[in-house]
């Protein structure tokens, strides 16, 4: 591989290929400092095609691209991580089979769940093969959730020019935690819906579903309305989406690319408005997703979710090549994904296909009920307590089940079976545990408190990352672009797979707990520990030998800045003089990529495990500790030379909270798992986590 020397600007040697307006390769010329610039390349905003691309946020490929020999990566090796998911899926099946044979309580409960989740009437008439494929819906959605961001993030990074990519990162830094603030209410409504479902109270279920739909839509409208007001104020929109514009103009005086980005507020506003008006659809989808899972329409939900998740890559990859504004296209793709799930879910519920669901739950959607729910949401009145119990089918917990709830795991199962034999039909009928409303249902205050805790944990961690992003953007666009380059590769190198594993655990883990399969839950946790830590050598092996290739592959669009003398220093700050690298350039920053990807991947998995055990108080305290470590880290990253305000320092600071939480969560998980294995009580043995399979699914999905 040839290496570019100072002053050697020939097309054959330079690591990037530059094109003129006709698409022919061009060579550069050295400026007074020996830095190569490419004035004949189609890189300036004065060129018609480039001006259109820059104004809309288009790709820099019409100007330049990195040569293929410089962009070799190890991304294909990361598909080994799919083996973790397949292995864990096999372990779920094995543990469920063992639990089924060892515990009569688990056996009857699993049989009852299988009967209730047998599928809608129309699917039961299909051939056996079709039914088997249909039942794979949930795992298909998990697969789509893993694969989609791997290809999407990398494609978005390639399609957007530097300024648009920085605008996207800045917008997400605000919008992601902003959305979290409004979403916890939908989680609470979903939990209450599923408690009503498990108690058999169809009237209350119908009321709560309508209240949840109305409430989520209203809060979504509120979130979108406030964000719209912020967006139409030019100074606020610029602060939220392009906070470093003034700094970049001062750092790179006369750079036409940066100046053009500052004049393009209308395109940014269009992206912003489309993005924020996806909020109502996303929040409405959360409530419907919780209801469908709680009603054990799991395969149907999985397929609808898979279709919804597929909308973003489907729209993006079919239109991005012909789009003059990829940033706006991305917002429309995400808008479609947010609204497809609730629309399809509502169509299914009200159509003849959903008749089984309506019969089993008592939910019959109507506009009059929604209007009533909206009116009630603004009044202090609450549902009549007696009406909630009118159709309840709750029965007394049988003696052996009471002993199971208070006993010592699997040994208690055996003792109960020997001392108080019961037939399986009776056990299956008595699936719900508690007779009184006070004991059988968490209070609204408890649910509100727990929802706020989960929201606070997620928001605080995200705010740490967002603050880091804003500091980098305000400092230097070149530094911020290095961060976007690393972030674009995170799904490919760990995070997408970790998300799939966490999603599966949040579904399967609560089922083991609700079946009192504590021994197998503990074993499953230990297997997840091993798989999580195996991410470290896998990520290191797939990234460290390919760090230069990752840098040239993910940061290639910065080459657009090498077109003239006014902008070339931006390019040099990303790749070094004449793309030769050096300290604090993008290839140098990729040295900590394995740390960032490994820490976030493991954190995602550990968070799902601890959240399944509902140890929210400990998670809150741990998050407080993580914030303290972040404050110290960000002070060092911004004040301590020689790495102060460099991308590598910001990246490390950004992931210090994740590393802190991994350590704290690991210690706590080990303590809780040992307690569970000994049959001791804990957060998992309260109504919060064992009340029902459906509620656990809805609360944690």
C-alpha positions as CSV (number, residue, x, y, z in Angstrom):
1,X,0.0,0.0,0.0
2,X,1.4,3.3,-1.0
3,X,1.8,6.0,1.6
4,X,1.3,9.7,0.8
5,X,4.2,11.9,1.7
6,X,4.1,15.6,2.4
7,X,3.7,17.4,-0.9
8,X,2.9,14.2,-2.9
9,X,-0.6,14.9,-4.2
10,X,-0.8,12.6,-7.1
11,X,-4.0,10.6,-7.7
12,X,-2.0,7.4,-7.6
13,X,-0.5,7.9,-4.2
14,X,-3.0,9.9,-2.2
15,X,-5.3,7.7,0.0
16,X,-8.4,9.3,-1.4
17,X,-9.6,9.5,-5.0
18,X,-10.9,12.9,-6.1
19,X,-13.2,13.5,-9.0
20,X,-13.9,16.5,-11.2
21,X,-17.4,17.5,-12.4
22,X,-17.2,14.8,-15.2
23,X,-16.3,12.1,-12.8
24,X,-12.6,11.8,-13.8
25,X,-9.8,11.4,-11.3
26,X,-7.8,14.5,-10.5
27,X,-4.6,15.1,-8.7
28,X,-4.0,17.7,-6.1
29,X,-1.4,20.4,-5.7
30,X,0.5,21.3,-2.5
31,X,-0.2,24.6,-0.8
32,X,2.4,26.9,0.7
33,X,2.6,24.5,3.7
34,X,3.0,21.4,1.6
35,X,-0.6,20.3,2.3
36,X,-2.4,18.8,-0.7
37,X,-5.5,20.5,-1.9
38,X,-7.7,19.5,-4.9
39,X,-9.0,22.7,-6.5
40,X,-10.1,20.8,-9.7
41,X,-12.2,18.4,-7.7
42,X,-16.0,18.8,-7.5
43,X,-15.9,19.6,-3.8
44,X,-17.0,23.2,-3.5
45,X,-20.5,24.4,-2.9
46,X,-20.2,26.5,-6.1
47,X,-20.4,23.3,-8.2
48,X,-24.1,22.8,-9.0
49,X,-24.2,19.1,-8.1
50,X,-22.2,19.5,-4.9
51,X,-24.2,22.6,-3.9
52,X,-27.4,20.5,-4.1
53,X,-25.9,17.7,-2.2
54,X,-24.6,19.9,0.5
55,X,-27.8,21.9,0.8
56,X,-29.8,18.7,1.2
57,X,-27.3,16.9,3.2
58,X,-26.1,14.6,0.4
59,X,-23.2,12.3,0.0
60,X,-19.6,13.6,-0.6
61,X,-19.0,10.7,-3.1
62,X,-19.4,13.0,-6.1
63,X,-16.3,14.8,-4.8
64,X,-14.1,12.1,-3.4
65,X,-13.9,8.7,-1.6
66,X,-11.4,6.6,0.2
67,X,-9.5,4.0,-1.8
68,X,-10.6,0.5,-1.2
69,X,-7.2,-0.7,0.0
70,X,-7.4,1.8,2.9
71,X,-10.9,0.7,4.0
72,X,-10.4,-2.9,4.9
73,X,-12.3,-3.8,8.1
74,X,-13.2,-6.8,10.1
75,X,-16.9,-6.4,10.2
76,X,-17.7,-9.8,8.7
77,X,-16.0,-11.5,11.7
78,X,-18.5,-9.8,14.0
79,X,-21.3,-12.1,12.6
80,X,-19.8,-14.6,15.0
81,X,-21.9,-12.8,17.6
82,X,-25.0,-14.3,16.1
83,X,-23.7,-17.5,17.5
84,X,-24.3,-16.1,21.0
85,X,-27.9,-15.4,20.2
86,X,-28.5,-18.8,18.6
87,X,-26.8,-20.5,21.6
88,X,-28.9,-18.6,24.1
89,X,-32.0,-19.5,22.2
90,X,-31.1,-23.1,22.5
91,X,-30.5,-22.7,26.3
92,X,-33.9,-21.1,26.7
93,X,-35.5,-24.1,25.2
94,X,-33.4,-26.5,27.2
95,X,-34.1,-24.8,30.5
96,X,-37.8,-24.5,29.8
97,X,-37.9,-28.3,29.0
98,X,-36.1,-29.1,32.3
99,X,-38.4,-26.9,34.3
100,X,-41.4,-28.4,32.6
101,X,-40.5,-31.9,33.7
102,X,-39.3,-30.9,37.2
103,X,-42.1,-28.6,38.4
104,X,-45.8,-29.3,38.3
105,X,-46.6,-25.7,39.0
106,X,-44.4,-24.6,36.0
107,X,-45.8,-27.4,33.9
108,X,-49.5,-26.4,34.4
109,X,-48.7,-22.7,34.1
110,X,-46.8,-23.3,30.8
111,X,-49.6,-25.4,29.5
112,X,-52.1,-22.7,30.4
113,X,-50.0,-20.1,28.7
114,X,-49.6,-22.3,25.6
115,X,-53.4,-22.7,25.4
116,X,-54.0,-19.0,25.7
117,X,-51.3,-18.1,23.2
118,X,-52.4,-20.7,20.7
119,X,-52.9,-18.0,18.1
120,X,-55.9,-16.3,16.5
121,X,-58.6,-18.4,15.0
122,X,-57.5,-17.8,11.4
123,X,-54.0,-19.0,12.1
124,X,-55.2,-22.2,13.7
125,X,-56.8,-23.1,10.4
126,X,-53.5,-22.8,8.5
127,X,-51.2,-25.7,7.7
128,X,-48.8,-26.8,10.5
129,X,-45.8,-25.4,8.7
130,X,-47.4,-22.0,8.4
131,X,-48.3,-22.1,12.1
132,X,-44.7,-22.9,13.0
133,X,-43.5,-20.0,10.9
134,X,-46.1,-17.7,12.4
135,X,-45.0,-18.5,16.0
136,X,-41.5,-17.4,15.1
137,X,-42.8,-13.8,14.8
138,X,-41.2,-12.5,18.0
139,X,-37.7,-13.9,17.1
140,X,-38.0,-12.5,13.6
141,X,-38.6,-9.1,15.1
142,X,-35.5,-9.5,17.4
143,X,-33.4,-10.5,14.3
144,X,-34.6,-7.4,12.4
145,X,-33.8,-5.2,15.5
146,X,-30.3,-6.6,15.4
147,X,-29.6,-6.5,11.7
148,X,-31.2,-3.2,10.8
149,X,-29.0,-0.8,12.7
150,X,-25.9,-2.6,11.6
151,X,-26.5,-1.6,8.0
152,X,-28.4,1.6,8.6
153,X,-25.8,3.4,10.8
154,X,-23.0,2.7,8.3
155,X,-25.1,3.7,5.3
156,X,-26.2,7.0,7.0
157,X,-22.6,7.8,7.8
158,X,-21.6,7.3,4.2
159,X,-24.6,9.2,2.7
160,X,-24.5,12.4,4.9
161,X,-21.8,15.0,4.4
162,X,-19.9,16.1,7.5
163,X,-22.1,19.0,8.4
164,X,-25.3,17.0,8.1
165,X,-23.9,14.2,10.1
166,X,-22.9,16.5,12.9
167,X,-26.4,18.1,12.8
168,X,-27.9,14.6,13.1
169,X,-25.8,13.8,16.1
170,X,-26.6,17.1,17.7
171,X,-30.3,16.6,17.2
172,X,-30.3,13.1,18.6
173,X,-28.3,14.4,21.6
174,X,-31.4,16.4,22.5
175,X,-34.3,14.4,21.1
176,X,-33.3,11.0,22.6
177,X,-33.4,12.0,26.3
178,X,-36.3,14.4,25.6
179,X,-38.4,11.5,24.3
180,X,-37.5,9.4,27.4
181,X,-39.1,12.0,29.7
182,X,-42.5,11.5,28.1
183,X,-42.4,7.7,27.6
184,X,-42.4,6.5,31.2
185,X,-46.2,7.2,31.5
186,X,-46.9,4.7,28.7
187,X,-44.9,2.1,30.6
188,X,-47.0,2.6,33.6
189,X,-50.3,2.3,31.7
190,X,-49.0,-0.8,30.0
191,X,-48.4,-2.5,33.4
192,X,-51.9,-1.6,34.7
193,X,-53.4,-3.0,31.5
194,X,-51.7,-6.2,31.9
195,X,-52.6,-6.6,35.6
196,X,-56.2,-6.2,34.6
197,X,-55.7,-8.8,31.9
198,X,-54.3,-11.3,34.3
199,X,-57.1,-10.8,36.7
200,X,-59.6,-11.4,34.0
201,X,-61.2,-8.0,34.4
202,X,-62.3,-7.3,30.8
203,X,-64.2,-4.1,31.6
204,X,-61.2,-2.5,33.3
205,X,-58.9,-3.8,30.5
206,X,-61.1,-2.0,27.9
207,X,-61.1,1.2,30.0
208,X,-57.3,1.2,30.5
209,X,-56.5,0.4,26.9
210,X,-58.6,3.4,25.7
211,X,-57.1,5.5,28.5
212,X,-53.6,4.4,27.5
213,X,-54.2,5.2,23.8
214,X,-55.7,8.6,24.6
215,X,-53.0,9.4,27.2
216,X,-50.1,8.3,25.0
217,X,-51.4,10.2,22.0
218,X,-51.9,13.4,24.1
219,X,-48.4,13.2,25.7
220,X,-47.0,12.5,22.3
221,X,-48.7,15.6,20.9
222,X,-47.4,17.6,23.9
223,X,-43.9,16.4,23.3
224,X,-44.1,17.1,19.6
225,X,-45.8,20.5,20.1
226,X,-43.1,21.7,22.5
227,X,-40.3,20.5,20.2
228,X,-42.0,22.2,17.3
229,X,-42.1,25.5,19.1
230,X,-38.4,25.1,19.9
231,X,-37.7,24.3,16.3
232,X,-39.4,27.3,14.7
233,X,-37.3,29.7,16.8
234,X,-34.2,30.0,14.6
235,X,-31.7,30.7,17.5
236,X,-33.0,27.8,19.5
237,X,-33.0,25.4,16.5
238,X,-29.4,26.4,15.7
239,X,-28.3,25.9,19.3
240,X,-29.9,22.4,19.3
241,X,-28.8,21.2,15.9
242,X,-25.6,23.2,15.1
243,X,-24.1,24.5,18.4
244,X,-20.6,24.8,17.0
245,X,-21.3,26.8,13.9
246,X,-19.8,30.0,15.2
247,X,-16.8,28.2,16.5
248,X,-16.2,26.4,13.2
249,X,-16.5,29.6,11.2
250,X,-13.8,31.1,13.5
251,X,-11.6,28.0,13.3
252,X,-11.9,27.6,9.5
253,X,-12.4,31.1,8.1
254,X,-13.6,31.3,4.5
255,X,-14.6,27.6,4.3
256,X,-17.6,27.7,2.0
257,X,-18.8,24.3,3.1
258,X,-19.3,25.4,6.7
259,X,-20.8,28.7,5.7
260,X,-23.3,26.9,3.5
261,X,-24.3,24.7,6.4
262,X,-25.1,27.8,8.4
263,X,-27.4,29.1,5.7
264,X,-29.4,26.0,5.4
265,X,-31.9,26.4,8.3
266,X,-34.9,25.5,6.2
267,X,-33.7,22.0,5.4
268,X,-32.7,21.5,9.1
269,X,-36.2,22.7,10.2
270,X,-37.9,20.2,7.8
271,X,-35.9,17.3,9.3
272,X,-36.6,18.5,12.8
273,X,-40.4,18.8,12.3
274,X,-40.8,15.4,10.7
275,X,-38.7,13.8,13.4
276,X,-40.6,15.3,16.3
277,X,-44.0,14.4,14.9
278,X,-43.0,10.7,15.0
279,X,-43.3,11.0,18.8
280,X,-47.1,10.5,19.0
281,X,-46.9,7.3,16.9
282,X,-44.0,5.9,18.9
283,X,-45.7,6.5,22.2
284,X,-49.0,5.1,21.0
285,X,-47.1,2.1,19.7
286,X,-45.6,1.5,23.2
287,X,-49.1,1.1,24.8
288,X,-50.4,-1.1,22.1
289,X,-47.3,-3.2,22.2
290,X,-47.7,-3.7,25.9
291,X,-51.4,-4.6,25.5
292,X,-50.7,-7.1,22.7
293,X,-47.9,-8.8,24.6
294,X,-50.0,-9.0,27.8
295,X,-52.8,-10.6,25.8
296,X,-50.3,-13.2,24.7
297,X,-50.6,-12.2,21.1
298,X,-46.9,-12.6,21.0
299,X,-46.4,-14.0,17.4
300,X,-48.7,-11.4,16.0
301,X,-47.0,-8.6,17.8
302,X,-43.6,-10.0,16.6
303,X,-44.6,-9.9,13.0
304,X,-46.1,-6.4,13.3
305,X,-43.0,-5.2,15.1
306,X,-40.8,-6.8,12.4
307,X,-42.7,-5.0,9.6
308,X,-42.5,-1.7,11.6
309,X,-38.7,-2.0,12.2
310,X,-38.2,-2.9,8.5
311,X,-39.8,0.3,7.3
312,X,-36.7,2.5,8.1
313,X,-34.2,0.4,6.1
314,X,-36.8,-0.3,3.4
315,X,-37.5,3.4,2.7
316,X,-33.9,4.4,3.2
317,X,-32.1,1.9,0.9
318,X,-34.7,2.2,-1.9
319,X,-34.7,6.0,-2.0
320,X,-31.3,7.2,-0.7
321,X,-29.6,6.9,-4.1
322,X,-32.1,9.3,-5.7
323,X,-32.6,11.6,-2.8
324,X,-31.3,15.1,-2.8
325,X,-31.8,15.3,0.9
326,X,-30.7,12.1,2.7
327,X,-31.2,13.8,6.1
328,X,-34.8,14.6,5.4
329,X,-35.3,11.1,3.9
330,X,-34.0,9.5,7.1
331,X,-36.5,11.5,9.2
332,X,-39.4,10.3,6.9
333,X,-38.1,6.7,7.2
334,X,-38.1,6.9,11.0
335,X,-41.5,8.7,10.9
336,X,-42.9,5.8,8.9
337,X,-41.5,3.2,11.3
338,X,-42.9,5.0,14.3
339,X,-46.5,5.1,12.9
340,X,-46.6,1.8,11.1
341,X,-46.7,-0.3,14.3
342,X,-49.7,1.5,15.9
343,X,-51.6,1.7,12.6
344,X,-51.2,-2.0,11.9
345,X,-52.0,-2.9,15.5
346,X,-55.2,-0.9,15.6
347,X,-56.2,-2.4,12.2
348,X,-55.6,-5.9,13.5
349,X,-57.6,-5.3,16.8
350,X,-60.7,-3.9,15.0
351,X,-60.7,-6.2,12.1
352,X,-62.2,-9.7,11.9
353,X,-58.6,-11.1,12.3
354,X,-58.6,-9.7,15.9
355,X,-61.9,-11.2,17.0
356,X,-60.1,-13.8,19.2
357,X,-58.2,-11.0,20.9
358,X,-61.3,-8.9,21.5
359,X,-63.2,-11.9,22.9
360,X,-60.3,-12.8,25.3
361,X,-59.6,-9.3,26.5
362,X,-62.9,-7.5,26.2
363,X,-61.2,-4.7,24.3
364,X,-63.4,-3.1,21.6
365,X,-61.9,0.1,20.3
366,X,-64.2,2.9,19.5
367,X,-63.9,6.7,18.9
368,X,-66.6,7.4,21.5
369,X,-64.6,5.6,24.2
370,X,-61.4,7.4,23.2
371,X,-63.2,10.8,23.4
372,X,-64.5,9.8,26.9
373,X,-61.0,8.9,27.9
374,X,-59.6,12.2,26.7
375,X,-62.2,14.1,28.6
376,X,-61.6,12.0,31.8
377,X,-57.9,12.7,31.5
378,X,-58.6,16.3,32.2
379,X,-60.9,15.6,35.2
380,X,-60.0,14.6,38.7
381,X,-62.4,11.6,38.7
382,X,-61.0,8.0,38.8
383,X,-62.5,4.7,37.7
384,X,-65.1,3.3,40.1
385,X,-63.4,0.7,42.2
386,X,-66.4,-1.6,42.2
387,X,-66.6,-1.6,38.4
388,X,-63.0,-2.8,38.2
389,X,-63.9,-5.9,40.1
390,X,-67.3,-6.6,38.4
391,X,-65.9,-9.2,35.9
392,X,-62.9,-10.3,37.8
393,X,-62.2,-14.0,37.7
394,X,-59.6,-13.8,40.4
395,X,-59.6,-16.9,42.7
396,X,-58.0,-17.9,45.9
397,X,-54.4,-18.9,45.6
398,X,-54.2,-22.7,46.4
399,X,-52.2,-23.7,49.4
400,X,-49.4,-25.2,47.5
401,X,-49.0,-22.1,45.4
402,X,-48.9,-20.0,48.6
403,X,-46.1,-22.2,49.8
404,X,-44.3,-21.8,46.5
405,X,-44.5,-18.0,46.8
406,X,-42.9,-18.1,50.2
407,X,-40.7,-21.2,49.9
408,X,-37.3,-22.0,48.7
409,X,-37.4,-22.4,44.9
410,X,-37.4,-25.8,43.4
411,X,-37.2,-27.7,46.8
412,X,-40.5,-26.0,47.8
413,X,-42.0,-27.1,44.5
414,X,-41.3,-30.7,45.3
415,X,-42.5,-30.4,48.9
416,X,-45.7,-28.8,47.8
417,X,-46.3,-31.5,45.2
418,X,-45.8,-34.3,47.7
419,X,-47.8,-32.8,50.6
420,X,-50.8,-31.4,48.7
421,X,-51.5,-33.1,45.4
422,X,-53.8,-31.3,43.0
423,X,-54.9,-32.0,39.5
424,X,-53.4,-29.9,36.7
425,X,-56.7,-28.3,35.6
426,X,-57.2,-26.8,39.1
427,X,-53.6,-25.5,39.2
428,X,-53.9,-24.0,35.7
429,X,-57.2,-22.3,36.6
430,X,-55.6,-20.7,39.7
431,X,-52.9,-18.9,37.7
432,X,-53.4,-15.5,39.4
433,X,-52.2,-15.0,42.9
434,X,-54.1,-12.8,45.4
435,X,-57.7,-12.1,46.1
436,X,-57.8,-8.4,47.1
437,X,-57.2,-5.5,44.8
438,X,-54.8,-4.0,47.3
439,X,-52.6,-7.1,47.2
440,X,-53.2,-8.1,43.6
441,X,-52.4,-4.9,41.9
442,X,-49.7,-2.4,42.4
443,X,-50.9,1.1,43.3
444,X,-50.7,3.9,40.8
445,X,-48.3,5.6,43.1
446,X,-45.9,2.6,43.1
447,X,-46.1,2.3,39.4
448,X,-45.5,6.0,38.9
449,X,-42.5,5.9,41.3
450,X,-41.0,2.9,39.5
451,X,-41.6,4.4,36.1
452,X,-39.9,7.6,37.2
453,X,-36.9,5.6,38.4
454,X,-36.5,3.8,35.1
455,X,-36.9,7.0,33.3
456,X,-34.4,8.8,35.5
457,X,-31.8,6.0,35.0
458,X,-32.0,6.1,31.2
459,X,-32.2,9.8,30.9
460,X,-29.2,10.5,33.2
461,X,-27.0,8.0,31.3
462,X,-28.1,9.6,28.0
463,X,-27.6,13.1,29.2
464,X,-24.0,12.3,30.0
465,X,-23.5,11.2,26.4
466,X,-25.5,14.2,25.1
467,X,-23.4,16.7,27.1
468,X,-20.2,15.2,25.7
469,X,-21.6,15.5,22.2
470,X,-22.5,19.2,22.7
471,X,-19.1,20.0,24.2
472,X,-17.4,18.4,21.2
473,X,-19.6,20.2,18.7
474,X,-19.1,23.5,20.4
475,X,-15.3,23.0,20.4
476,X,-14.6,21.9,16.9
477,X,-16.7,20.2,14.1
478,X,-13.7,18.1,13.2
479,X,-13.5,16.7,16.7
480,X,-17.3,16.0,16.7
481,X,-17.1,14.3,13.3
482,X,-14.6,11.8,14.7
483,X,-17.2,10.9,17.4
484,X,-19.9,10.4,14.7
485,X,-17.5,8.1,12.8
486,X,-17.0,5.9,15.9
487,X,-20.7,5.9,16.7
488,X,-21.6,4.8,13.2
489,X,-19.7,1.6,13.8
490,X,-21.0,0.7,17.2
491,X,-24.0,-1.3,16.1
492,X,-21.8,-3.4,13.8
493,X,-19.2,-4.1,16.4
494,X,-21.3,-5.3,19.4
495,X,-24.2,-3.0,20.3
496,X,-26.8,-4.4,17.9
497,X,-26.1,-8.0,19.0
498,X,-26.2,-6.9,22.7
499,X,-29.5,-5.2,22.1
500,X,-30.9,-8.4,20.7
501,X,-29.6,-10.4,23.6
502,X,-31.0,-7.9,26.1
503,X,-34.4,-7.9,24.3
504,X,-34.6,-11.7,24.5
505,X,-33.6,-11.7,28.2
506,X,-36.3,-9.2,29.0
507,X,-38.8,-11.5,27.4
508,X,-37.6,-14.8,28.7
509,X,-36.2,-13.9,32.1
510,X,-39.5,-12.7,33.7
511,X,-41.1,-16.0,32.5
512,X,-38.6,-18.1,34.5
513,X,-39.3,-15.9,37.5
514,X,-43.1,-16.1,37.2
515,X,-42.8,-19.9,37.0
516,X,-40.6,-20.0,40.1
517,X,-37.8,-21.4,38.1
518,X,-35.2,-19.6,40.1
519,X,-32.5,-22.2,39.7
520,X,-32.7,-22.0,35.9
521,X,-33.0,-18.2,35.9
522,X,-29.7,-18.1,37.9
523,X,-28.0,-20.4,35.4
524,X,-29.3,-18.3,32.5
525,X,-27.8,-15.2,34.1
526,X,-24.4,-16.9,34.4
527,X,-24.5,-17.9,30.8
528,X,-25.4,-14.3,29.9
529,X,-22.4,-13.2,31.9
530,X,-20.1,-15.4,29.9
531,X,-21.6,-14.3,26.5
532,X,-21.4,-10.6,27.5
533,X,-17.7,-10.8,28.4
534,X,-16.9,-12.8,25.3
535,X,-17.8,-9.6,23.4
536,X,-14.6,-8.1,24.6
537,X,-12.1,-10.4,22.8
538,X,-14.4,-10.6,19.8
539,X,-14.7,-6.8,19.5
540,X,-10.9,-6.3,20.1
541,X,-10.1,-8.9,17.5
542,X,-12.4,-7.4,14.9
543,X,-11.4,-3.8,15.4
544,X,-7.9,-3.3,16.8
545,X,-6.1,-4.8,13.7
546,X,-8.4,-2.8,11.4
547,X,-8.4,0.6,13.2
548,X,-7.0,2.5,10.2
549,X,-9.4,0.8,7.8
550,X,-12.3,1.7,10.2
551,X,-11.2,5.3,10.3
552,X,-11.0,5.7,6.5
553,X,-14.2,3.8,6.0
554,X,-16.3,5.7,8.5
555,X,-14.8,9.1,8.1
556,X,-14.3,9.2,4.4
557,X,-16.7,12.1,3.8
558,X,-14.3,14.5,5.5
559,X,-12.2,14.4,2.2
560,X,-14.6,17.0,0.8
561,X,-12.8,19.6,2.9
562,X,-9.5,19.0,1.0
563,X,-10.9,20.8,-2.0
564,X,-9.5,24.2,-1.2
565,X,-7.0,26.0,1.0
566,X,-9.7,27.5,3.3
567,X,-11.2,24.1,4.3
568,X,-8.2,21.7,4.2
569,X,-7.3,22.2,7.8
570,X,-10.6,20.6,8.8
571,X,-9.6,17.6,6.8
572,X,-6.1,17.6,8.4
573,X,-7.7,17.6,11.8
574,X,-9.6,14.5,11.0
575,X,-7.0,12.5,9.1
576,X,-3.7,14.3,9.6
577,X,-1.7,16.3,7.1
578,X,-2.2,14.6,3.7
579,X,-4.1,11.8,5.4
580,X,-1.0,10.5,7.1
581,X,-2.6,10.2,10.5
582,X,-1.0,11.2,13.8
583,X,-2.0,12.0,17.3
584,X,-5.6,12.9,17.9
585,X,-6.7,12.2,14.4
586,X,-9.4,9.7,13.6
587,X,-7.1,6.6,13.2
588,X,-5.7,7.5,16.6
589,X,-9.1,7.9,18.2
590,X,-10.1,4.5,17.0
591,X,-7.7,3.1,19.5
592,X,-10.4,3.4,22.2
593,X,-13.2,2.1,19.9
594,X,-13.0,-1.4,21.4
595,X,-13.4,0.1,24.9
596,X,-16.4,2.1,23.9
597,X,-18.2,-0.7,22.0
598,X,-17.4,-3.4,24.7
599,X,-18.5,-1.2,27.6
600,X,-21.8,-0.2,26.0
601,X,-22.6,-3.7,24.8
602,X,-22.0,-5.2,28.2
603,X,-23.9,-2.4,29.9
604,X,-27.0,-3.0,27.7
605,X,-27.1,-6.7,28.7
606,X,-26.4,-6.1,32.5
607,X,-29.1,-3.3,32.6
608,X,-31.7,-5.7,31.1
609,X,-30.8,-8.4,33.7
610,X,-31.0,-6.1,36.7
611,X,-34.1,-4.4,35.4
612,X,-35.7,-7.9,35.1
613,X,-35.1,-8.3,38.9
614,X,-36.6,-4.9,39.4
615,X,-33.8,-3.7,41.7
616,X,-34.6,-0.1,40.8
617,X,-33.4,1.5,44.0
618,X,-29.9,0.0,43.6
619,X,-29.9,1.1,39.9
620,X,-30.7,4.6,40.9
621,X,-27.9,4.8,43.5
622,X,-25.5,3.3,41.0
623,X,-26.5,5.8,38.4
624,X,-25.7,8.6,40.9
625,X,-22.2,7.1,41.4
626,X,-21.8,6.9,37.6
627,X,-22.7,10.6,37.3
628,X,-20.0,11.5,39.8
629,X,-17.4,9.6,37.8
630,X,-18.6,11.2,34.6
631,X,-18.2,14.7,36.1
632,X,-14.6,13.9,37.0
633,X,-13.9,12.3,33.6
634,X,-15.4,15.2,31.6
635,X,-13.4,17.7,33.6
636,X,-10.2,15.8,32.8
637,X,-11.3,15.5,29.1
638,X,-11.7,19.2,28.7
639,X,-9.0,20.6,31.0
640,X,-6.0,18.3,31.2
641,X,-3.4,18.6,28.4
642,X,-2.2,17.3,26.1
643,X,-5.5,15.5,25.2
644,X,-7.9,18.2,26.4
645,X,-10.8,18.7,24.1
646,X,-9.7,16.0,21.7
647,X,-12.1,13.3,20.4
648,X,-10.3,10.5,22.1
649,X,-10.7,12.2,25.5
650,X,-14.4,12.9,24.9
651,X,-15.0,9.2,23.9
652,X,-13.4,7.9,27.0
653,X,-15.3,10.4,29.2
654,X,-18.6,9.4,27.5
655,X,-18.2,5.8,28.4
656,X,-16.9,6.2,31.9
657,X,-20.5,6.0,33.3
658,X,-21.0,2.7,31.4
659,X,-17.9,1.2,32.8
660,X,-18.8,2.3,36.3
661,X,-22.3,0.8,36.0
662,X,-21.0,-2.4,34.6
663,X,-18.9,-2.9,37.7
664,X,-21.7,-2.0,40.1
665,X,-24.3,-4.0,38.2
666,X,-22.1,-7.1,38.0
667,X,-21.5,-7.1,41.8
668,X,-25.2,-6.6,42.5
669,X,-26.3,-9.3,40.0
670,X,-23.9,-11.8,41.6
671,X,-25.3,-11.1,45.0
672,X,-28.9,-11.3,43.9
673,X,-28.4,-14.5,41.9
674,X,-26.8,-16.2,44.9
675,X,-29.7,-15.2,47.1
676,X,-32.1,-16.4,44.5
677,X,-30.3,-19.8,44.2
678,X,-30.5,-20.2,48.0
679,X,-34.3,-19.6,47.9
680,X,-34.2,-16.3,49.7
681,X,-36.7,-13.5,49.0
682,X,-35.8,-10.4,47.1
683,X,-37.1,-7.8,44.6
684,X,-37.9,-10.7,42.3
685,X,-40.4,-12.2,44.8
686,X,-42.6,-9.1,45.1
687,X,-45.6,-8.4,43.0
688,X,-43.5,-6.1,40.9
689,X,-41.8,-9.0,39.1
690,X,-43.8,-12.1,39.7
691,X,-47.4,-11.0,39.4
692,X,-47.9,-12.3,35.8
693,X,-46.1,-13.2,32.7
694,X,-48.0,-10.7,30.7
695,X,-47.2,-7.8,33.0
696,X,-43.6,-8.6,33.0
697,X,-43.4,-8.7,29.3
698,X,-45.2,-5.4,28.9
699,X,-43.2,-3.6,31.6
700,X,-39.8,-4.7,30.3
701,X,-40.2,-5.1,26.5
